[in-house]
Amino acid sequence: MEFDYSYLQNENYVLISLKGKLMDKIQAHSILSLMDEWLESGKRKFILNLEELNYMNSSGLGVIINFLTKTRNKDGEIIICNVSEKINDLLVITKLHQVFNVVNSIKDAEVSFEKNN
């Protein structure tokens, strides 16, 4: 499966679900552009759901880091959830699990945002 994404906005956050294989920044161009629009419109809380992301290489990690950087530069936060064992291993090996806020589920991410309000 090639890379795809979907998103759902509500008053509290934007839920972004990544799907397939993320291997190139060009694949994520449209979602990165949307991220810029959301940040410019005042959105500051994002949940990145990786439940259906099957594979990610170092370029894909760069996209995820780009999400985080853009969000934190605007005083926002991004929480990653539903990370597969393979992608979690990649986050641990690169020590990015210490940089990202990673939780088990969308519900856990919602609770985390509520606690930090």
C-alpha angles and dihedrals in degrees: 000000000000122000119286137156142195132195141200124198126203133164093273106041148341116255111209117190117196119203137189123358122344107198107138139040090227089064089058098043095110095048091047089053090050089050089056091050093049092049092048090051091054103263109146107164123073134173115202109204112200097176093118098034103113101180140010129178130192092284089053089051087054089057091051090048088050089055090051095046094049091048098046092045086062092047091257134127136227123199121197120212142174093032116179119232092251094052091042088055088053091051091049095047091051091042089235090128084077091055101042127064100236122185135170102246147009088256090055089051091051090050090049091054091048092052092051097050 
